[in-house]
Structures are given as C-alpha cells and as structure tokens.
Amino acid sequence: MGRAFAEKVLARAAGLSEVRLGEIVDVYPDLYMSHMASWRCIRTLEKLGTDKLYDPDRIAMVMDHISPARTAKIADDQRLCREFAARRGIKKFYDVNAGIAHVVLMEEGHIRPAMVVIGTDSHSTIYGALGALGTGVGFSEITAAWVTGKLWMKVPESIKVVIQGPLARGTSSKDVMLKLIGDLTADGATYCSVEFHGSYTEGLSISDRMTLCNLAMEVGAKNAVVCSDEVTRTYLAERGVPPDRYTEIHPDPDAVYVKSVTVDARSLAPQIACPHAVDNVKPIDQVAGTKVNQVFIGSCANAKYEDLVEAAKILKGRKVAAGVRLLVSPASKEIVQRTVKDGTYSILLEAGALITNPGCSACAGDGGVMADGEVTLSTANRNFQGRMGSYNAEIYLGSPVVAAATAIRGVITDPREFLP
Amino acid sequence: MQARGRCWKFGDNIPTDRIVRTDLVFRPFSEIVQHVLETCNPEFPLKVKPGDIVVAGKHFGQSSGRAIAAKAMKHTGVSCIIAESFARTFYRNGFEIGMPVLECPEITAHVSDGEILVVDIDSGRIVNETTGRQLQAKPTPPFLLDMLRAGGLIAMAERLAGEG
C-alpha cells in the first residue's frame, strides 16, 4: 500500500522505516521557529533550570507579530530574545526589521524539502510551499524541543486536493483557496495532511504555493504541501541552497487518501470570505458594493512581492477613494527592497497607500485596527470577530487585486473591471 | 482524575480570537478572564465558577495556535473542556498547560447549560448527573494523561529533570 507525503516525512523524522496512520511517534524536527513568543520559551527554559540545548542550529527566532515594540514590556521581551540569541549562539535570529517569520525563513534558505518544521504560529503550514512538513505548536512545546530535540506527533490521514488550471481571469491562488475553504468548511481537514495536486500546481510559483499552504490552516489542516519540483529547486538554488544539501520526499503514486476534492480554477470568479467566518465564502458579485473604511494588503498569506506587484498594476495612476485607508504591510525586508527597486513601492505610495514596516501588522492586531462599525477588506487569512480591533467591526477577505480595486472604489469591487 | 461541575455549552468553530480578544493578549490574566468567550455568552466570564465544565461543538479553538487561549480557559477555573472535536493546536495546548480536553462527538446532543456533569478524565466516561445520561469520550493516550497528572508539559519535564 502506497504512503502519502506526511507518512513518509514523519517516518524519516522519527528515524523509523515505516509509520502507521494514527500512530503517535516521537519526531525530531529539523527546525523550531518561534516568533515574538520566544521570550516565553526563554523564560520557560530558565524555569527548567537547564543550560542544555539539543541543537542551537535548529532554533530560529524572528521578532515578528509586534514589531517594532509598542510598549516597554514588549521592548524588554525582545531584548531578552536578542541577548539570549547572542549568548547561546543562535545564528538564525532575525530582529524587528526582518518581516514575517515564515516568509523570512524561506527567503533565507532555512526551509528545505522533506524537513519537519514546527513553529509557534498556526500558519506554519506554509512551509509546505517548499515541500516541507510545517505545523504549529505552543511555545512550551518549542521549549521542550529546544532541550530534548523531539516532539510527539500523530501520523495524520491525508486529503488530496486536485486543482484544475489554468486560472480564470482576475483570480489567483487566494481565490482558489477561499473557494476550497468554503467547500470543505473550516474544520474540513482537521488533524489531516493536505496535499495539493493537479495541473494548476505544475510550475506554480513559490509565492502562490505559500498562499495555498498558508490558507490550508483555515480548513484545520495539520500541514499542507505542494511537492517539491524544479520550481522548488530553482528557488532554493537562488537562495544559496544547492540540491546536494537536501533530500526530497514525494507521496507514492498509489498513496491512500481519506478524501479527494477537486477545485476547478478554470471557471472560478473572485471569491470573498465574509464576516465572521473564513468559510462564509461567496463569489464577489454577491457582496460587490459593500462599503469599506479600510483595505489591508498584508499577512503571510498575501503580502509577498508578487502580491504587491499585482495590486500595483491596478493602482497605477489611480487614487484610493476619499475617506478610505489603504494599509500595505510587505511581508519582509527583501520584499520592500525589491518593490523600491522596481517602482512598485512608489506606485502604491502615489495611489495613497500607507506603507508600514515589514511584519504582521494589522493581521496580528499590531496597528491598523478598526473602530466600532468599521469594515476592512483584507488580504490576510482570518476574519474572526475581534481579530482587528473592535468586536463590532467586520473583515472581508479577498485577493490582492480585489483589495486594490476595492481601495479605488471604496466599496468591494470586482477587479475584472480594471483588467484588460 | 475526575471533574465535576456545571455545564456551559457553546457552538461550533469557536476561534481563539473569541476566547481571548487579540487586543487583550498582552494583558494580565486577571483582566483577560473578565472577557473570556464574552461574545459567545456574555454571562460566562461573569458567572463561571471553579470546577465548571465547558462543552462545545466541532473544532473548538480554531484560528491561532497561541496557548494563551487554553491558559485563559484554565484561569477561569474551568476543570475540563469537552468538545465534539478540537482544532489540533488547541488540543495540544490543553495538555501542554495541564488543562484536560476530551473529544466526544455526541456530547452537545446530550447536555444543556447548567446541568451537572461528572467526568472521569482517564477513562473518558461522562455522566450527566442531571439527566442520568452516560457518554463515552474518545480515549486519551496514556502519555498525555501522564502530562495532565504532572500539571503540563513543562511541569512534567521539570519532574523528569529532578529525577535525573
């Protein structure tokens, strides 16, 4: 019987030749990511009274979520992390200027195919964009992994998602995922490994793969993956990681899946997740015309270089509607540099955008929050009540081009109006 | 391990953002507990008592993996959370911080607000004392029960370190 991606990767990381579905195994992750919550890990380590670290090179810390510090307490927490990293020789330490942890670690070449990566963030599923198994855990579990090197994991069942391309006009990986989330519902893949297959994924950019794997969290997935291929190898080579520094793991052709679902991207319209649930998804014509106060282009789902370029194509030579705030938070420092260099940054500024420093920004409630009764159209991955300021505010989720078109009109707008 | 308390019943897909509002994440627990689950049931943070039991539908604790949501539940004094299913991060975080969480797909059909539940955490046996109805939760792996008995992952690690 063939084995799916997660079974093979977990067997490798557990040092076993084979694992069974549902079996609980001790896995030795290849990387432990912690963001600003790293200070909690450090305090917990102090409480444990041990100096021993299993492998400092597997520890990665990125000071995202709240960056730069907005209170003296947070500044103190960040200093603790900074000093700990220096003292303990943590080489993969990225400070408040770096951007969102997930994107930074991929850009820096730290994520490779077949790795098991655990992170103090539920969207750690994103690492599947490079053929790795990424999953979120709490900070105490990261601390325990720092010391013991291991973590318990249950071998998950796998769901096969087949995406038929090419994409319909005016749509993107975001629309594909919103459609899938609406179809599968918010708990449709709970505890499961999600594998993306189908013609749409062949040759797909790493940026779009990040969006797919990131948003798989919103169907409850344990991890998600687009299996590594030539696109992955090229991305890694550009980041200084030659093929002899990693192995690749692919599912067997006869792997067994608990469920198989198909998304037909060829006939897709732009999709919107409406308040207050990620699976409350509608085609854009059902919500077009809804007035917004704020548009947010940000988050690990959709603030990558390609996302900003797509938004800028629509915003070029146009202005954000009067009374509407357009907040843009690039995902990383590298993305800021690229957009400055190619003029995208200026296009956004001239259109009236407020461009923040790279980071989680409004998605983590760090600035850009809403007052009572306000509405935001966001490219992020969550629209729960209380996520972005007032409980009496609404968040709609859409793609970067939907965000750009909506910012111009001040109401939720079909981006196809602006496309050739 | 046993729990006995009044039932507070909630619906499906309760996100961590509604357990602890994002703008309260950095506030002390004394303040957080005054708002836990308030948009789902405004009475809950005001009237929850130590020992009470929270019952929920599918996918409790979806959204963020932050353990603070599970911790906030623990700080309210709730002795146990029983749901039809959990978001996997919330499930892990429960054991990590020493808060018993049990999965019982039939639970919401057979309990109501205010009824008294008695739960044997080890065996997963649930008795609704008010109605007499008996239910069986999915079994919890023994090593996770050990973690609960120790008071959570770090407490267990401390104990193991102490034993050398």
Interface residues (C-beta under 8 A of the other chain):
Chain A: I24 A37 T44 K47 L48 G49 T50 T71 K73 I74 T120 D121 S122 S124 G136 V137 G138 F139 S140 E141 T143 A144 V147 T148 W152 A186 D187 T190 Y191 G220 K222 A277 A364 G365 V369 R382 F384 Q385 G386 R387 M388 G389 Y391
Chain B: D12 N13 P15 D17 R18 R21 T22 D23 V25 F26 T39 K58 H59 Q62 S63 S64 G65 R66 A67 A70 S85 F86 A87 R88 T89 R92 N93 E96 I97 P141 F143 G152 L153 I154 A157 E158 A161
